[in-house]
C-alpha cells in the first residue's frame, strides 16, 4: 500500500515517521522546493527539531520514502493523508488557505476512488466544503479526522493512541475494504461518524481544557482572598474519583500558545449571544491573569522599570519552539520595559525584529544570562531550569526569583535563608 502525505510541516513528518515504522511505503509531497531539498538531505525540518527520534526513524527507513514537490506522484497512492499544519493568526483564528490549496492540487492529480483523510486541524464546516468541491471534479472517498498533536511528544503520543474518530459523508465507507485495511495495518480502532461531529469533537477538547484552566485559576484567586491554601484544596480534589489527576491543576497566567483561545472562538462564533458572553468572559478572565501578575510586580517593586530582569523560558510550553502567544511574549508586549531584558531558552527563539522592538537580548548560554540578571522571571517550565543550583544564583548575585510555575516551590525556605526573595503563585 502506497501512502501519500500532503503537507510536510510538523504533523506530516510525525505521521510519516509513525507510518514508515510500520513498513508502509510513503510519498511525502509539499509545494516548497526548499523544504523538500532539506528533507532529502537531513530528514528533519525546523518544525520537528523538538521531536525525539524523527530524524533517525526517517533515515533508518529511507528506502521506503520519497520526498517530492511533484503532485502527479499522488496517482501512485491508494491512501492520501492531508497533514499541513493550519496557520493560526494573531487574533487566534485559523488561516486554512494553504491546506485548501494543497488539497485541491491533490484532488486534481489523484486517481479515481482513492481515499483521502484530512488530519489537519481545520475549522468546523471545512471538510464539508472540500467534499462538495471534490464531488464536482472526481470520485474520491473523503474521511475527516483533524488530529491534535502535542509538540515535543507527538510521535510517542501517536504510537500510544488507540482509537481514531473518523468522519465521512458516506456511511458505506465504514465497510470500505482498503480503508479498513489501512487502520488494521497501523493497529488502530476506528469510531465512524459524520464530518461535522469529528470537527466539533476536536474543538470540544479545547473547550474542556479552557474550562479546566479557568477553574483552577478562579480557585486560586478565591483561595487567596480567603486565606486558604490552593494546593491543599487541589490535593484533596485529586482524591475524588470523578476527577482526573492528569488535568490542568496548576494555577498559572491564563492561556498560553493560542490553541485554547482558538478552540473557544470556534464556539464563540456559533452560539447564541448568551453563550457568546460566557465564552468571551472566559477568554478575558484568563487574559487578565497576566495583567494582574504584571500589576502585582509593579506595585510590589517600586524600581520595577530599573530592575535587571532575566526571562527564563520563551516558548508557550516545555520543549517547544513556538513563542506565539507564549507567556514571555505577552509579558514583554504588555510591560513595554525600556531597559534591556535578557532572555534564555534552550530551544525557542525570538525573531531579531521582536528583539529590537522590545529591547530583548536573547543569549545562547545560561551562565551569560545569569551574569546579566538580578531578577529571574520563569515563564516556561523547561526541564533544564530545574537543574539550576542555588550556588549558581548566589554566585551571580540573583536577588529575586519570580516563579509562576512553582518550579522552585520546595526551595522557598532555602532561598529565604540565602537572602533571595522568592515569589510564586
MARKOLVO-551650 format. One record per residue: x, y, z of N, C-alpha, C in turn. Coordinates in pm, whole numbers, plus 50000, padded with zeros to 5 digits. Layout:
! MARKOLVO-551650
XYZXYZXYZ/...
***
This chain:
! MARKOLVO-551650
500844988050000500005000050000500885012550000/500715021149900501435033849894500625044749966/501275051850056500625062450132501195075850089/500335085050050500765098650019500535107650139/501525115650173501395125450282501555139250222/500465147050226500435160250164500585170950272/501665178750264501935189050365502935183850466/504205187450450505265181750533505725191350642/504765197350709505065205250828505165195450946/505015200151067505195191851186504345179051182/503045180651159502145169151160502505159051052/502855163850934503175155050823504375146150852/505435151850911506645144050938506445134751056/505595138551151505255129451262504535117151207/503535119351121502795108151063503675099750971/504575106250898505495098850812506345089350895/506895094251006507715086051095506915074451153/505685077551193504805067351250504495056251149/504195060051027503775050350925504935042450867/506075048950848507205041950786507755031350881/507595033251011508005022951107507165010351092/505985011951035505075000551015505184994850873/506334997550812506724991650684505794995550569/505215007450577504415012750467505295021550379/505025021550250505785029850157505155043750149/505995054050166505495067750180505995076750066/505065084450012505435095249920505055108449989/506065115950032505835128650101505855140050002/504765147749997504615158149895504375171749961/505115181649915504925195349963505245204849848/504595216449847504805226149738506115233849752/506755233049871508005240249894509215232249845/509865237049740511065230349688512195230449790/512335241749863513395243049961513225232750073/511985231050120511715221350226512025207150177/511615203950055511855190650000513345187649993/514135197349946515575195349935516195193250072/515735200850170516255199650307515925185850365/514715181250340514295168150392515095156850327/515395158150201516185147950132517585146950193/518115158250241519465158350295519505155050444/518555160750521518655160050667517555151750735/516485148850663515375141050716514725147550839/514795160550845514115167850952513925182250906/513175189950983512945204050950512855212051078/512725225051064512635233651183511395230351266/510375224551202509145221151273509285208851362/510335201051341510455188451415511725187351498/512405198451521513655198051599513425193151741/512225195151794511955191151932511365177051941/511185170451827510585157151828511665146251834/511675138551942512685128151954512505117251849/513585112851792513695101251704513145102751562/512575114251526512035115451390513135114251285/514215121451305515305121251206515875107151190/516155100551301516745087151295515765077051235/514475078751265513465069651210513375070851058/513335083351009513235085450865514495080750792/515655083050853516905078550792516975063250786/516515057050892516565042350900515695035850793/514575042450760513615036550665513585044350532/514685050950499514695059950383514395053050251/514625039850244514345032450121512855032150088/512035034350190510575034050171509965048050165/510825058350150510325072250150510755079350022/509825086649962510115095649850509665109649891/510565119549883510215133549906510105140349770/509035147549746508875153949616507915165849623/508045175049527507065185749511506225183549385/506325171549330505575167749211504245161149252/503165168549240501855163549283501325152249194/501925149949079501495139048992501795125449054/502725125349150503085112749218501905107249299/500905115549324499745111149401499005099849329/499135099249199498465088749122498895074749167/500055073749231500555060849278500005057049415/499265066249477498835064349617497405059049627/497225049149713495895043949742495245051849855/496095056849944495605064050062496405076950074/495715088250089496365101250095496005108350225/497035112350300496835119450426497105134350405/496155142750445496335157350440496815161750578/498065166350586498675168750718499265182650736/498985191750646499555205250659499015211950786/499925217350868499505224250990498755237050955/497635239251022496825251150999497495263151064/497645273950988498255286151041497285293251133/497795297551250496985304951346497355319751339/496365328251317496615342551305496725349051443/497155361551447497415368351574496165369651661/494965369551601493745370551680493195356851720/493965346251691493555332851732492705325451630/492365331651518491555325051417492445316751323/491825307751245492565298751158492665303951015/493845302150958494045305150817494305291750747/493305286850675493385273650613493685274350463/494135285850416494355287750272495345277650214/496465275350285497465266050231496925251750232/496205248050338495615234750345494675232650228/493835242550204492865241850094493555240749959/494625248649940495365248449814495995234749789/496595229049893497235215949881496215205049848/495045205549914494015195449889493535196249744/493305208349696492815209949558493835204949455/495125207249482496165201949394496165186749397/495975181349518495975166849535494785160449463/493615166649475492405161449408492615160949257/493215171349203493455172249059494285160549008/495225155849091496165145549047495865131649101/494835130349186494535117349249493825108049151/493995095149175493285085449091491875083449144/490975078949059489575076549095489495066449208/488575069149303488295060349417489445059049517/490425068049509491455068149613490845073749741/491515071349852490995075249984491805086850041/491105097650076491735109350137491275110050283/492205113450373491805116150511492435129350554/491605138850597492075151950642492435150950790/493725152650820494205152350959494515166351011/494605176150921494865190050961493755195051053/494115203851145493145208651245492275219851186/491415215851096490565225351025489355229351110/488715240351071487555245251146486315236851113/485305238451194484045231451173483415236251041/483095226850952482495230050824483455229450707/484755229050735485775229050629485665216550541/485595204850605485585192350530484375191350437/483235196250483482015195850401482225203550271/482875215050278483135223050160484085215950064/485095209350120486055202150039485395190249968/484545183150040483845171749980482955176449865/482285187649884481435193349778482285197049657/483445203249683484375207149577484835194749499/485205184049572485725171949509484665164949425/483425164649474482335157849404482135163149263/482365175949247482155182349118483265178949018/484355172649068485515170448982485935155748967/485865148349076486375134649071485815126549187/485635113349165485155104649273486315100849364/486285106449484487295103549586486575100849718/487055091149793486485088249924487145097250028/486355106550085486905116150181486565112450324/487605111950408487455109950552488005122350623/487545124350744487965136150820488295132150963/489505135551007489885132451145490945142251192/490585155251207491575165351249492235161351379/493545159851376494275154151488495065164851564/495025163851696495755173251782497005166151834/498185171051794499445165251837500155174751933/500715169152040501435177152139502885178552096/503315190652069504685193052024505675188252129/506685180852082507705175652172507495161152209/506255156552200505975142552232504965136452135/504845142752018503805138951922503955124651871/505175120651838505365107251784505035096651888/505455098752010505145089252117503635088652141/502975100452140501525100852160500795093352049/501275094751928500645087951814500835072851824/502015068751871502255054451893501285048751997/501035056552102500195051852212498695053152184/498345061352090496935063652059496255050752014/495085047652069494415035052040493265036451941/492625048251941491395049551862491375062651784/490945061951658490695073651576489185075751564/488755088251574487375091551542487395097351401/486645091151311486725094351168485355098051115/485295109351047484045114150990483985111950840/482775109350791482575107650647481145111350612/480965116450490479625119350442478925106650393/479735096650358479225083950306479345073150413/478205068550467478205058450573478805045250526/478755042450398479265029750345480785028550354/481465039850374482925039350383483405031950506/482525030450605482885022850724483175008250689/482655003550574482864989750531483824988750411/484445000150378485375000350265486614991850297/486924982250208487994972650233489354979350250/489714988450161491044994650166491195003950287/490095010650326490135019350444490345011050570/489595000250582489754991550699491114984850702/491634981850582492974975950574494034985550626/493864998450594494825008550640494865009150792/493685010250855493665011351001494074998251068/493864987151000494324974351052495844973651052/496464978950947497924979050936498564987551045/497934998751080498515007451183497995004051323/497154993351330496674988051458495914998351541/494985005151475494145015051543492665011551524/491905013151630490465011551621489865024351564/488665023251509488035034851445486585036451492/486245048551526484845052251552484395060451432/483435055351355482945062651237481745071351273/481755083651221480635092751243480575102051121/479855113351132479815122251016480915132851023/481055140550916482165150150904482175160451017/481015166451042480965177451138481185172751282/480735160651314480895155451451482365154451489/483185149951395484615148951421485235162651449/484865172351368485415185851385485015191751519/483745189951558483285195151687483975187851802/484155174751786484805166851892486215171951921/486945175451816488305180451836488305194351901/487365202951862487285216251924486785215252067/485965204952095485445203152231486565200452330/487645194452282488805192152369489345205452419/489465215352329489965228452368489005235552462/487695233752440486695239652530486855234052670/487015220752679487175214352811488445219152879/489545220052805490795224852864490665239352908/489975247252826489765261352862488975262752992/487955254653008487165254853132487995250053250/488845240053228489695234853336490705245253383/491355251853285492335262253320491655273553396/490475277453348489725288253413489335284453555/488905271953572488505267253705489645268353805/490825263253770491915263053867492425277153895/492385286053795492795299853819491785307353906/490505304753882489445310753965489585305654109/489845292654122490015286754256491195293054328/492295295154254493485301254314493185315254367/492445323154289492065336654334491185335954458/490235326954456489295325754568490035321654696/490975312454682491755308154799492585319754855/493165327554765493985338854809493165348854889/491955351854840491095361454907490585356355041/490555343255058490015337355180491085330555267/492355333955237493475328955318493495313755325/493175307155215493195292555208494375288155121/494795275655136495925270255062495445263154936/495715269254823495235263854695495685249454673/496965246654695497505233354667496845222754754/496525226254879495855216454966494455213254915/493765223554863492435221354805492565212254682/493555214854598493765206854478494105192454512/495005190554611495375177054652494165169154701/493275175954772492055169454819491155165654702/490985174754607490105172154493490615160754406/491925159254397492505148554316492145134754370/491785133954497491415121154556490025116554512/489255125854459487895122754415487955115254282/487335103554274487415095354153486765101854032/485985112354054485335119053943486265128253865/487465130853920488405140053856489695133053817/490205136253700491475130553654492645137453722/493635129753765494825135353827495745141853724/495485139153595496325144553489495785157653432/494755163153496494125175253445494955187753467/494385199253430495045212153447494825216953590/495705212553681495515215753822496405227153870/497295231953787498255242153834497785256153801/497605264653901497255278753873498365285053788/497995294053699499005299953612498605313653562/499165317253448498985330653391497965330653278/496985321853286495965321353183496365311953071/495805314152954496085305452840497425309052777/498135299052727499385301352657499405293952525/499925300152421500095293452293498995295652192/497845300652234496775303852141495855292452104/496205279952141495405268452099494025268252165/493995270752295492715270352366491835281952321/492425293952307491625305352259491015302352122/491815295952035491325292451902490095283551912/490175273351999489045264452017487835271552074/488055280352171486955287652232486265296852131/487055302852043486475311951944485615304551842/485885291551826485015283351740483605283151798/483515281351930482215281151995481625295252005/482495304952023482065318852033481305323251908/481765318651790481175322951663479885315551627/479605304651696478485296251654477445293951762/477415302451863476465300651972475565312851989/474485310852062473565321752097474325332352176/473855344752172474525356052238474835353252384/473915346752454474115343852597475385335752617/475605325652532476795317352544478035324452492/477845333152393478985340952344479575349152457/478705354952540479175362752655479985354052750/479535341652768480255332352856481645329352799/481725325952671483005322552610483955334452612/483455346252576484285358252578484745361552719/483875358852816484235361152956485375352253001/485365339552956486435330152991487765334852932/487715339152806488945343952740489485356252812/488605365752845489035378052912489565375253052/488915366053123489355362553259490785357453257/491095348653161492435343053155493455353153103/493025362253016493935372752969494305382053084/493355384553173493605393553286494535387353390/494735374153383495695368053475497085374153455/497465376353332498765382453303498775397053347/497675404153323497585418253364497715419453515/497045410553588497105410753735498505407653785/499165398353719500525394653756501485406453737/501355413353626502215425053599501935436253697/500675438753726500305449153823500865445953961/500885433153996501445428954125502935432254132/503655429154025505095431754022505385446754031/504635454653955504845469153954504555475254090/503485470654155503105476354285504025471854398/504645459954384505495454654490506975457954472/507335462354353508715466254328508725480354270/508995489954356508935504054315509935507154204/511025499454201512055501854099511915491753984/510705487353959510465476853859511105480253724/510965492553680511475496553548512995496553542/513655496653658515115496853660515715483253696/514865473453725515355460153760515965453253638/517045445753662517665437953554516955424453546/515855424353473515025412253465515575402753358/515715390253398516095379853304514945369953292/514475367653169513345358653148513845344853106/513495334953187513815321053158512605314453092/512755310052970511655303152902510845312452814/510945310552684510265319352588509105312552516/509115299352508508065292052437506825290652523/505725286652460504465285652534504385273052619/505285263352593505325251152675506705244852664/506985235552753508265228752759508585221852626/509845223052582510355216252462509655220552333/509185232752328508555237952207509365249652152/509305251152020509965262651956509035274451942/507745272251963506755282651936506685293152047/506825305852007506675316852102505355324252076/504535319051986503245325351955502345325152078/501935336952124501055338352240501615331852365/502945330452371503555324652491503485334852605/503705330052728503665339052843504755349652832/505935345552784507035355152771506695365952668/506145361752555505775371352450504755381252502/503715376452566502655385152616503165394252727/504005389052816504565396952926505375408652869/506265405652776507125415952717506305426552643/505315422352569504485431752493503665440752585/503275435552699502435443352790503225453252875/504435449452920505155458453012505865469752937/506295467052813506985477252732508135483652809/508935475352871510055479952953511155486152866/511655497652905512665504552825514045498552846/514335494452971515635488452997515745474852927/516945471152884517095458252815516735446452904/516105436352847515745424152917516565412752858/517245405352942517965393552895517005381752893/517185372952797516275361552783517055349052745/516565337752795517225324952763516185314052747/516365305852644515545293952623516385283852547/516385271252588517235261352522516785257952380/515535261252344515005257352212514435269252134/513535276752198512795287352129513625299952109/513295307352002513995319851972513025330651931/513265342851982512545354451932513195358851801/512395364651713512965370051589513815382351622/514725385351534515575397251553514715409851559/513675410251479512785421751478512105423551614/511615412551672510965413251804511975417851909/513185412551903514215416352000514525431251990/514575436451869514885450651850513755459551900/512525455851869511365463951908511245465052059/511445453752129511205453452274512495453252357/513615455952292514895457152362515235444152438/515185433052367515465419952425516845415452381/517615410452475518925404752444518855389852474/518575381852370518495367452390519875361252377/520305354252481521635348052481521495332952469/522575326552425522525312152400523155303952512/523765310852610524405303752722523775308052854/523455298252936522775300853063523645309053157/524945306353161525815313853253525875328653216/525865331753086525855345753042524545352453081/523465344953073522155350053114522155353553263/522665344753347522675346953492523575358653529/524665360353458525595371353487524965385053466/523985385953379523405398853342522015401253402/521625393253500520305394653561520415395053712/519605403553776519495402853922518145397153965/517225396353867515885390853892515565380353787/515245368153832514865357553740513345356653734/512815357153613511385355353591511195342953505/510615332453562510445319753492509085319553424/509075318953291507825319553216507555307153131/508305296353159508035283453097508685272753185/508025261453200508555251053290509495241453217/510535246953155511525238653086512275230053187/512545217653151513195208253242514575213153286/515285219553195516655223853224516715234053338/515645241953355515655252253458515665246153599/515115234153610515075227553741516455223353788/517415223553695518775219253728519675230853771/519155243153767519925254653812520105253653964/521345254654008521655252554150521675265754228/521445264554358521435276254445522765283854437/523865276354434525175283054430525365291254303/524695286954193524765294754069524055308154086/522935308154158522185320454183522965329754274/523545324154380524315332254477525575337954412/526215329754331527445333954263527205345854172/526035346154109525715356954015524875367954079/524775367554211524095378154285522635380054244/521935368754224520505369254194519765372854322/518965383354319518295388154440516835383554448/516205381554333514775378254330514525366954230/513685357254270513235346654179511705347154173/511165349854056509705350654037509295338053959/508485329854021508275316253972506785312653962/506075317453859504645314153844504375299353824/505385291553783505205277253757505555268553877/505965274853988506265267554112507365257054094/508325260054007509435250753985510285249154110/510485260354182511355260254299510585261454431/509325257554428508485259254547509085252654671/509665240754655510235233454769511495240154825/512065249754749513285256554792513005270254852/511735273154876511345286354925512105290355050/512195281555147512885284555274514395285955253/514925277955161516365278755131516695292155068/515845296754979516025309854918516015320855024/515065319655115514915329755220516195330755304/516765319255340517995319055419519175324855342/519095324255211520175329455127519925343755081/518925350255143518565364055110518135365754965/517495355454911516895356154778515385356454795/514775367154749513315368154760512655359054660/511685350954706511025341254619509535344454611/509035345454487507635348654463507025338154371/505915332154413505245322454328503735325154334/502955317754254501505319354253500885310554360/
***
